Amino acid sequence: MVFLEPKRLYWSKAQWSPDAPATVEPIGRAVVRRTGPSATLVTYGPSLTVCLEAAEAARAEGWDLEVVDLRSLVPFDDETVMASVRRTGRAVVVHESNGFGGPGGEIAARIGERCFHHLEAPVLRVAGFDIPYPPPMLEQHHLPGVDRVLDAVARLQWEADS
């Protein structure tokens, strides 16, 4: 088993209570963190926070986005992801890795293969840029942010709904 630990989370100041329930879904099960009928944001790790913020900001544009937290890449929870994309008809895969050769390409391909007849727009990806990883002072420019996620959502062929 390989466990990737995002360095950016080292500096996060998340609230935690020792009294919080300790129940967690089993590994390999994705969790829908936010429901919505407009489009599905598929993500994992630190990009989850970005997607939840983007989903909240998207309300101003009239989009109600669903956010699926993969929680693991292997095993991959096809059932939860595909059910969400079939409901919304649109998907954006968000991850921090480079776009070329990153896990988002595999996820997008799986969605395209399994949900082709349900899709109302191409599956889009928002990823880190295809450059060497920058130093810490510049990583906020490299990693996906709310604006880049919202730009992708805006390109999901909404005019076809009119």
C-alpha positions in Angstrom: 0.0 0.0 0.0 1.2 3.5 -0.8 0.0 6.4 1.2 0.6 9.9 -0.2 0.8 12.7 2.3 0.1 16.2 0.9 2.7 18.6 2.3 0.3 21.5 1.9 -1.9 20.0 4.7 1.0 20.2 7.2 0.2 23.9 7.6 -3.6 23.7 7.7 -5.3 24.6 10.9 -8.3 22.3 10.8 -10.5 22.1 13.9 -10.6 18.8 15.6 -12.3 17.5 18.7 -11.3 14.4 20.6 -15.1 13.9 21.2 -15.8 13.8 17.4 -17.2 10.4 16.2 -14.4 8.2 14.9 -16.5 6.3 12.3 -15.0 6.4 8.8 -16.1 4.8 5.6 -14.0 1.8 4.6 -11.1 2.3 2.3 -12.2 2.1 -1.4 -15.6 3.8 -0.7 -16.1 7.3 -2.1 -18.3 9.8 -0.2 -20.6 12.4 -1.6 -19.7 15.4 0.4 -22.2 17.8 -1.2 -25.2 16.9 -3.4 -26.3 18.9 -6.4 -27.9 18.3 -9.8 -25.9 20.6 -12.1 -22.5 18.8 -12.4 -20.2 16.5 -10.4 -16.8 17.5 -9.1 -14.7 14.4 -8.6 -11.7 14.9 -6.3 -9.6 13.6 -3.5 -7.1 14.8 -0.9 -6.4 18.5 -0.5 -8.4 19.3 -3.6 -11.6 18.4 -1.7 -11.5 21.7 0.1 -11.0 23.6 -3.1 -14.0 21.8 -4.7 -16.2 22.4 -1.7 -15.3 26.2 -1.9 -15.9 26.2 -5.6 -19.3 24.5 -5.2 -20.3 27.2 -2.7 -19.1 29.9 -5.0 -20.9 28.3 -8.0 -24.3 29.1 -6.5 -23.8 32.7 -7.6 -23.7 31.5 -11.2 -26.8 29.3 -10.7 -25.0 26.0 -10.5 -25.6 23.5 -7.8 -22.6 21.2 -7.8 -22.2 17.7 -6.4 -18.8 17.0 -4.8 -17.5 13.4 -4.7 -14.6 12.7 -2.4 -12.8 9.6 -3.8 -10.8 9.0 -0.6 -8.7 6.4 -2.4 -7.6 5.8 -6.0 -7.0 2.0 -5.6 -9.4 0.6 -4.9 -11.5 3.0 -7.0 -15.2 3.3 -6.2 -16.8 3.2 -9.7 -20.3 2.8 -8.2 -20.5 6.1 -6.3 -18.7 8.1 -9.0 -20.7 6.8 -11.9 -24.0 7.1 -10.1 -23.3 10.8 -9.4 -22.2 11.5 -13.0 -25.2 9.7 -14.4 -27.4 12.0 -12.2 -25.8 15.2 -13.2 -24.7 14.5 -16.8 -21.5 16.5 -16.4 -18.2 15.9 -14.6 -15.0 17.8 -13.7 -12.1 15.8 -12.3 -9.9 17.9 -9.9 -6.5 16.8 -8.6 -3.1 18.3 -7.8 -0.9 16.1 -9.9 0.2 17.2 -13.4 -2.5 17.0 -16.0 -0.5 14.8 -18.4 0.0 11.4 -16.9 -1.9 12.2 -13.8 -4.7 10.2 -12.2 -7.3 12.6 -13.6 -6.8 11.2 -17.1 -7.7 7.7 -15.9 -10.6 8.9 -13.9 -12.0 10.9 -16.8 -11.5 7.9 -19.1 -13.4 5.6 -16.7 -16.3 8.2 -16.6 -16.3 8.5 -20.4 -16.4 4.7 -20.9 -19.1 4.0 -18.2 -21.3 7.1 -18.6 -21.0 8.0 -22.3 -24.7 8.0 -23.0 -25.5 10.0 -19.9 -23.0 12.8 -20.5 -24.2 16.2 -21.7 -20.6 17.6 -22.1 -17.1 16.3 -22.3 -15.5 15.3 -19.0 -13.0 18.1 -18.0 -10.0 18.0 -15.8 -8.4 20.7 -13.6 -4.9 19.7 -12.5 -1.5 21.0 -11.6 0.3 22.5 -14.6 2.6 20.3 -16.7 5.8 21.7 -15.2 8.2 20.7 -12.5 6.6 21.2 -9.0 7.4 24.7 -7.9 8.9 25.9 -4.6 6.5 26.4 -1.7 6.2 30.1 -2.2 4.8 29.6 -5.8 2.7 26.4 -5.4 -0.6 28.3 -5.0 -0.2 29.3 -8.6 0.5 25.8 -9.7 -2.2 23.9 -7.9 -5.9 24.0 -8.8 -7.9 26.8 -7.2 -11.5 27.8 -7.0 -11.2 30.1 -10.0 -9.8 27.3 -12.2 -12.5 24.9 -11.1 -15.2 27.5 -11.8 -13.7 28.2 -15.2 -13.9 24.5 -16.1 -17.5 24.3 -14.9 -18.4 27.2 -17.1 -17.1 25.3 -20.1 -19.5 22.4 -19.6 -21.7 23.4 -22.5 -24.5 24.9 -20.5 -26.0 26.6 -23.6 -27.2 23.1 -24.6 -29.7 23.2 -21.7 -31.5 26.2 -23.1 
